[in-house]
Amino acid sequence: MTTDAGRTDAGHYDDQGDVPLAGYATLASVFAASVGTYAVVARARGVRLPREVPPWDVALLGAAAYKTSRLLTRDKITSFLRAPFTHRSGAGEASEVMDEPRGSGVRRAVGDLLSCPFCTSAWTTTALVCSYAASPRLTRLVCGGFAAVTVADWLQYAWTWTQAATED
């Protein structure tokens, strides 16, 4: 929707009018510029892309992206990273925390990103894929560590569910 002045009317994007579209555009631009810069630098340095990505590497990258996005968006210890952009709104499962974005503009957009593991996983996946292209062996090792933590988390959940079921 545009106004008479020909500008985008972001205030009418949703009913509340508080969606930070300019902030989102800034983040999307940073994301695109980062990927583009990586591609140019990698090409200049002679990084050769893998001919294929085996399914087990996709699974490993996925497990690592899942865990890194949870660490960035839900872990108590990383709350210092989110604090300028979010505020604590409650406790989640298994000692995780729930944060909500605060502020407006770019600050709010970054808060939206850092409080959403689904949103953050796109960024962490991109970082891992760029790393995989440049150094597959090292990236597999790092992803293996994050994947092991993911498995450990799920085993902790399974243990908790088992204990709860036996108490009923």
Backbone torsions as a table, in degrees:
resi	resn	phi	psi	omega
1	MET	NA	137.6	178.3
2	THR	-121.1	153.1	177.0
3	THR	-87.5	177.9	178.5
4	ASP	-60.5	-29.0	-178.7
5	ALA	-78.7	-3.8	178.1
6	GLY	85.8	5.8	179.2
7	ARG	-90.0	156.1	175.3
8	THR	-68.1	132.4	-179.3
9	ASP	-96.7	79.4	-177.2
10	ALA	-64.7	-23.8	-179.7
11	GLY	-63.3	-19.6	179.8
12	HIS	-104.0	13.5	179.1
13	TYR	-67.4	-39.1	175.5
14	ASP	-135.4	172.9	-175.9
15	ASP	-65.3	-31.8	-178.0
16	GLN	-84.9	-23.2	179.5
17	GLY	71.6	21.2	-176.4
18	ASP	-114.5	18.7	178.0
19	VAL	-79.0	122.9	-176.7
20	PRO	-81.3	70.0	-175.9
21	LEU	-59.2	-39.6	178.4
22	ALA	-65.5	-38.1	176.5
23	GLY	-65.1	-42.0	176.6
24	TYR	-62.2	-41.6	178.7
25	ALA	-62.9	-38.0	177.5
26	THR	-63.7	-46.6	178.9
27	LEU	-63.5	-42.1	178.4
28	ALA	-63.0	-37.4	177.9
29	SER	-67.0	-41.9	177.0
30	VAL	-62.0	-43.5	178.9
31	PHE	-59.9	-51.9	-178.6
32	ALA	-62.7	-42.8	179.3
33	ALA	-64.7	-37.8	178.7
34	SER	-64.9	-46.0	179.2
35	VAL	-64.9	-42.6	178.4
36	GLY	-63.1	-43.6	178.0
37	THR	-62.7	-43.2	177.3
38	TYR	-58.3	-46.3	-178.1
39	ALA	-60.8	-43.1	-179.5
40	VAL	-66.3	-46.9	-179.5
41	VAL	-65.3	-43.5	179.9
42	ALA	-61.4	-42.5	178.9
43	ARG	-65.4	-42.3	179.9
44	ALA	-63.7	-31.9	179.7
45	ARG	-88.9	1.1	176.0
46	GLY	80.0	22.4	176.8
47	VAL	-65.3	126.5	179.4
48	ARG	-102.3	127.5	179.7
49	LEU	-70.1	145.9	176.6
50	PRO	-63.6	145.7	178.8
51	ARG	-65.9	-32.4	179.5
52	GLU	-150.9	160.6	174.5
53	VAL	-118.3	108.8	-177.8
54	PRO	-61.8	152.2	-178.5
55	PRO	-56.5	-34.1	-179.6
56	TRP	-69.4	-29.9	174.8
57	ASP	-71.5	-36.8	175.9
58	VAL	-61.6	-44.2	178.5
59	ALA	-63.0	-42.6	179.3
60	LEU	-63.8	-46.2	177.0
61	LEU	-61.4	-40.1	179.6
62	GLY	-64.8	-44.3	178.8
63	ALA	-64.1	-40.1	179.0
64	ALA	-68.1	-40.0	178.1
65	ALA	-64.3	-40.3	176.5
66	TYR	-57.9	-51.0	-175.4
67	LYS	-68.3	-42.7	-179.6
68	THR	-64.9	-36.3	178.4
69	SER	-68.4	-36.7	176.4
70	ARG	-66.9	-41.0	178.5
71	LEU	-61.0	-42.1	-178.5
72	LEU	-72.9	-32.1	-172.2
73	THR	-104.0	-19.1	-172.6
74	ARG	-129.2	-14.7	-174.9
75	ASP	-75.2	138.6	177.9
76	LYS	-61.1	-42.0	-174.2
77	ILE	-65.0	-29.3	-179.9
78	THR	-93.2	10.2	-179.6
79	SER	-63.0	-24.8	177.9
80	PHE	-62.6	-28.7	176.6
81	LEU	-72.0	-36.4	-176.8
82	ARG	-84.4	-24.7	-171.0
83	ALA	-51.8	-40.1	179.3
84	PRO	-66.6	-17.1	-173.0
85	PHE	-117.8	-12.6	-176.2
86	THR	-137.4	169.8	169.5
87	HIS	-133.7	150.8	-177.6
88	ARG	-68.5	126.4	179.7
89	SER	-112.3	-9.4	178.5
90	GLY	164.6	-175.8	179.8
91	ALA	-102.4	144.1	176.0
92	GLY	-103.8	-164.4	177.4
93	GLU	-74.0	150.2	170.4
94	ALA	51.1	49.8	177.3
95	SER	66.6	12.2	172.3
96	GLU	-78.2	162.8	178.5
97	VAL	-120.3	155.7	177.4
98	MET	-111.2	127.5	178.1
99	ASP	-118.5	152.0	175.3
100	GLU	-121.9	144.8	179.9
101	PRO	-65.9	154.6	175.6
102	ARG	-137.3	166.2	178.4
103	GLY	85.4	-161.6	179.8
104	SER	-143.0	170.8	178.0
105	GLY	62.3	-136.4	-177.8
106	VAL	-63.3	-38.4	178.7
107	ARG	-57.8	-45.8	178.7
108	ARG	-65.4	-41.0	179.9
109	ALA	-62.8	-43.1	176.9
110	VAL	-65.4	-38.6	176.1
111	GLY	-61.8	-40.4	175.9
112	ASP	-61.5	-43.7	179.8
113	LEU	-63.5	-47.6	-174.6
114	LEU	-77.9	-6.6	176.9
115	SER	-106.6	5.3	-176.9
116	CYS	-125.4	106.8	-179.8
117	PRO	-62.8	-29.6	178.4
118	PHE	-68.1	-41.4	178.7
119	CYS	-67.1	-46.1	-177.5
120	THR	-66.6	-29.6	-178.3
121	SER	-62.8	-29.5	176.4
122	ALA	-64.5	-39.2	179.5
123	TRP	-71.6	-44.4	-179.2
124	THR	-67.5	-37.7	177.2
125	THR	-61.8	-43.5	179.5
126	THR	-61.4	-43.5	178.1
127	ALA	-62.3	-42.9	179.7
128	LEU	-66.8	-40.0	178.8
129	VAL	-66.0	-40.9	176.4
130	CYS	-62.7	-42.0	176.9
131	SER	-63.6	-41.7	178.8
132	TYR	-60.4	-39.9	179.9
133	ALA	-65.5	-37.7	-177.0
134	ALA	-83.7	-35.2	-175.1
135	SER	-150.5	79.6	-174.6
136	PRO	-60.6	-40.1	-177.7
137	ARG	-65.0	-47.6	178.7
138	LEU	-62.1	-42.9	-178.8
139	THR	-65.4	-38.7	175.8
140	ARG	-60.6	-40.3	179.0
141	LEU	-63.4	-49.2	179.3
142	VAL	-61.9	-46.7	179.4
143	CYS	-63.4	-35.9	176.3
144	GLY	-60.6	-40.1	176.5
145	GLY	-62.9	-47.5	178.7
146	PHE	-65.8	-36.7	177.7
147	ALA	-65.4	-38.9	177.3
148	ALA	-62.8	-39.3	176.8
149	VAL	-65.3	-37.9	176.8
150	THR	-60.9	-46.2	177.7
151	VAL	-61.9	-43.6	178.8
152	ALA	-60.6	-41.1	177.4
153	ASP	-59.1	-47.2	-178.4
154	TRP	-66.0	-34.1	174.9
155	LEU	-66.9	-37.1	175.9
156	GLN	-63.2	-44.0	176.5
157	TYR	-60.3	-44.6	-179.9
158	ALA	-60.7	-42.2	178.4
159	TRP	-62.5	-45.2	179.5
160	THR	-61.2	-44.0	179.7
161	TRP	-65.4	-38.5	177.9
162	THR	-63.2	-44.8	179.5
163	GLN	-64.5	-40.3	178.7
164	ALA	-64.7	-38.1	-179.1
165	ALA	-68.7	-34.1	-179.4
166	THR	-77.8	-20.5	178.8
167	GLU	-81.5	-19.1	-178.8
168	ASP	-76.0	NA	NA
